[in-house]
Amino acid sequence: MSLPAMRVVRPRTVEDAVRVLAAHGPEAMILAGGTDVVPNLQMRLFAPRVLLDIKGIGSLRGVVRQPDETIRVGALTTLTQLLATESLRLRYPVISSAVRSIAGPLQRNMGTLGGNLCLETRCRWYNQSDFWRKSLGGCLKKEGTICHVAPGGDRCWAVWSGDCAPALLTLDAEIEIAGPNGNRRLALSSFYRNDGINRIALGGDELLAAVVLPPRTAGWRGVYHKLRIRNSIDYPLAGVAVVMNVDEQGVCRDARVALGAVNPAPVLVKQAADWLIGKKYSPELVERLVHAAIQTGKPLTTSASSPVYRREMLRVFTRRALEEMWGMRPRTPNGND
Ligand SMILES: Cc1cc2nc3c(=O)[nH]c(=O)nc-3n(C[C@H](O)[C@H](O)[C@H](O)COP(=O)(O)OP(=O)(O)OC[C@H]3O[C@@H](n4cnc5c(N)ncnc54)[C@H](O)[C@@H]3O)c2cc1C
């Protein structure tokens, strides 16, 4: 499948990249590792006039511990580099757990953290060739007037299908966004819009520069469980990230639970911290949280896997992860482990 004709621009600085974005608006598209962009261009889901290849911008690379003890991870850090960085592996185990489950080694070598956090939402009616989509009258996210997932409504239900975002949400991560007026900081939880089309809060002249991890959530236990068609390579059909700070008496000092791949945005299960702080393990408490998780996740017919099965797996993964955090069951191997 060929690529559409377009001009490729390779800036060396963030300022130059932002200038190109400002000049070309929606006609420009950012390329990082290209593992999602290139297949989407081949499918003709986009036809930008300018492809902004940001891989040559050195300041977007690397993992640095800053004087205030936060860790700044540049947007161009590859998934393989995330796994190889000891300070992340030891201090934020939920990140490695999620990243290990992404795609296969080739995509992890090419794919970047920034690209992962800015992925296009996915849906079985959208991620198809032009011919396939148009034979069904098109899809609301691209050229149609009807969302085939919920034909009675007027919104797009394409799903947030990245694995890093739920893990980073549980760590209270922030992001650095570069734009014409310099950098701005945003909580990652405010970045996602729960809208299959306008998926992220990023202006047309902005790019994601870095992720910032706070010291407060460092050292917390964490795990990510994921459902996918093939354990060796696929995008998630449901994902659950859980982190917990547990003291020596087995009392939960703080915790977060986040879901991915079941809504148009990755989401935190709001009740987690309130219900878990100060509590020891009990099956009843776990079941209460499991219920909150399945109320939060809303899988629809966006993939070949049934919504009922995906919802059931949210239940299984949330229960399993909470039990693992409290040491009530051994770590379950997770796909690429
Ligand atoms: C076979 C296959 C399986 C996959 N499985 C998974 C999976 O299991 N889980 C998963 O999470 N992903 C999966 N992916 C998608 C992808 O490999 C990863 O998400 C990867 O991290 C994307 O990063 P990238 O640098 O390649 O992004 P790109 O493809 O370069 O970009 C992705 C999107 O982000 C935008 N973008 C990139 N960088 C920035 C930036 N700095 N600022 C603003 N916008 C930006 C691009 O414009 C584009 O919209 C899979 C891909 C393939 C081909």
The ligand as an SDF file (V2000), in Angstrom:
LIG
                    3D

 53 58  0  0  0  0  0  0  0  0999 V2000
    1.1410   -4.3410   14.6460 C   0  0  0  0  0  0  0  0  0  0  0  0
    1.0270   -3.2010   15.6260 C   0  0  0  0  0  0  0  0  0  0  0  0
    0.6420   -3.4760   16.9300 C   0  0  0  0  0  0  0  0  0  0  0  0
    0.5200   -2.4380   17.8500 C   0  0  0  0  0  0  0  0  0  0  0  0
    0.1410   -2.7540   19.1210 N   0  0  0  0  0  0  0  0  0  0  0  0
    0.0520   -1.7680   20.0500 C   0  0  0  0  0  0  0  0  0  0  0  0
   -0.2970   -2.0940   21.3870 C   0  0  0  0  0  0  0  0  0  0  0  0
   -0.4600   -3.2560   21.7500 O   0  0  0  0  0  0  0  0  0  0  0  0
   -0.4260   -1.0820   22.2660 N   0  0  0  0  0  0  0  0  0  0  0  0
   -0.2110    0.2250   21.9250 C   0  0  0  0  0  0  0  0  0  0  0  0
   -0.3300    1.1040   22.7920 O   0  0  0  0  0  0  0  0  0  0  0  0
    0.1350    0.5590   20.6550 N   0  0  0  0  0  0  0  0  0  0  0  0
    0.2900   -0.3990   19.7280 C   0  0  0  0  0  0  0  0  0  0  0  0
    0.6670   -0.0940   18.4450 N   0  0  0  0  0  0  0  0  0  0  0  0
    0.8500    1.3320   18.0800 C   0  0  0  0  0  0  0  0  0  0  0  0
    2.2480    1.8720   18.2160 C   0  0  0  0  0  0  0  0  0  0  0  0
    3.2580    0.9640   17.8420 O   0  0  0  0  0  0  0  0  0  0  0  0
    2.6080    2.4220   19.5960 C   0  0  0  0  0  0  0  0  0  0  0  0
    1.4890    3.0160   20.2120 O   0  0  0  0  0  0  0  0  0  0  0  0
    3.7320    3.4590   19.5090 C   0  0  0  0  0  0  0  0  0  0  0  0
    4.1540    3.8250   20.7960 O   0  0  0  0  0  0  0  0  0  0  0  0
    3.3260    4.7040   18.7520 C   0  0  0  0  0  0  0  0  0  0  0  0
    4.4440    5.5750   18.7370 O   0  0  0  0  0  0  0  0  0  0  0  0
    5.0300    6.1600   17.3920 P   0  0  0  0  0  0  0  0  0  0  0  0
    6.2010    6.9900   17.7700 O   0  0  0  0  0  0  0  0  0  0  0  0
    5.2810    5.0770   16.3930 O   0  0  0  0  0  0  0  0  0  0  0  0
    3.8120    7.0560   16.9390 O   0  0  0  0  0  0  0  0  0  0  0  0
    3.4920    7.6430   15.5110 P   0  0  0  0  0  0  0  0  0  0  0  0
    2.9000    6.5700   14.6690 O   0  0  0  0  0  0  0  0  0  0  0  0
    4.6430    8.3850   14.9580 O   0  0  0  0  0  0  0  0  0  0  0  0
    2.3680    8.6910   15.9290 O   0  0  0  0  0  0  0  0  0  0  0  0
    1.1480    8.2810   16.5050 C   0  0  0  0  0  0  0  0  0  0  0  0
    0.2290    9.5100   16.6550 C   0  0  0  0  0  0  0  0  0  0  0  0
    0.7700   10.4280   17.5800 O   0  0  0  0  0  0  0  0  0  0  0  0
    1.0540   11.6860   16.9780 C   0  0  0  0  0  0  0  0  0  0  0  0
    2.3170   12.1100   17.5900 N   0  0  0  0  0  0  0  0  0  0  0  0
    3.4700   11.4060   17.6570 C   0  0  0  0  0  0  0  0  0  0  0  0
    4.3680   12.0390   18.4190 N   0  0  0  0  0  0  0  0  0  0  0  0
    3.7730   13.1810   18.8370 C   0  0  0  0  0  0  0  0  0  0  0  0
    4.1980   14.2610   19.6590 C   0  0  0  0  0  0  0  0  0  0  0  0
    5.4000   14.2860   20.2420 N   0  0  0  0  0  0  0  0  0  0  0  0
    3.3280   15.2700   19.8690 N   0  0  0  0  0  0  0  0  0  0  0  0
    2.1010   15.2590   19.3020 C   0  0  0  0  0  0  0  0  0  0  0  0
    1.6370   14.2670   18.5230 N   0  0  0  0  0  0  0  0  0  0  0  0
    2.4750   13.2310   18.3010 C   0  0  0  0  0  0  0  0  0  0  0  0
    1.1130   11.4090   15.4830 C   0  0  0  0  0  0  0  0  0  0  0  0
    0.7850   12.5460   14.7100 O   0  0  0  0  0  0  0  0  0  0  0  0
    0.0700   10.3250   15.3720 C   0  0  0  0  0  0  0  0  0  0  0  0
   -1.2190   10.8690   15.3780 O   0  0  0  0  0  0  0  0  0  0  0  0
    0.8080   -1.1010   17.4800 C   0  0  0  0  0  0  0  0  0  0  0  0
    1.2030   -0.8250   16.1650 C   0  0  0  0  0  0  0  0  0  0  0  0
    1.3120   -1.8580   15.2420 C   0  0  0  0  0  0  0  0  0  0  0  0
    1.7510   -1.5490   13.8480 C   0  0  0  0  0  0  0  0  0  0  0  0
  1  2  1  0
  2  3  1  0
  2 52  2  0
  3  4  2  0
  4  5  1  0
  4 50  1  0
  5  6  2  0
  6  7  1  0
  6 13  1  0
  7  8  2  0
  7  9  1  0
  9 10  1  0
 10 11  2  0
 10 12  1  0
 12 13  2  0
 13 14  1  0
 14 15  1  0
 14 50  1  0
 15 16  1  0
 16 17  1  0
 16 18  1  0
 18 19  1  0
 18 20  1  0
 20 21  1  0
 20 22  1  0
 22 23  1  0
 23 24  1  0
 24 25  2  0
 24 26  1  0
 24 27  1  0
 27 28  1  0
 28 29  2  0
 28 30  1  0
 28 31  1  0
 31 32  1  0
 32 33  1  0
 33 34  1  0
 33 48  1  0
 34 35  1  0
 35 36  1  0
 35 46  1  0
 36 37  1  0
 36 45  1  0
 37 38  2  0
 38 39  1  0
 39 40  1  0
 39 45  2  0
 40 41  1  0
 40 42  2  0
 42 43  1  0
 43 44  2  0
 44 45  1  0
 46 47  1  0
 46 48  1  0
 48 49  1  0
 50 51  2  0
 51 52  1  0
 52 53  1  0
M  END
$$$$
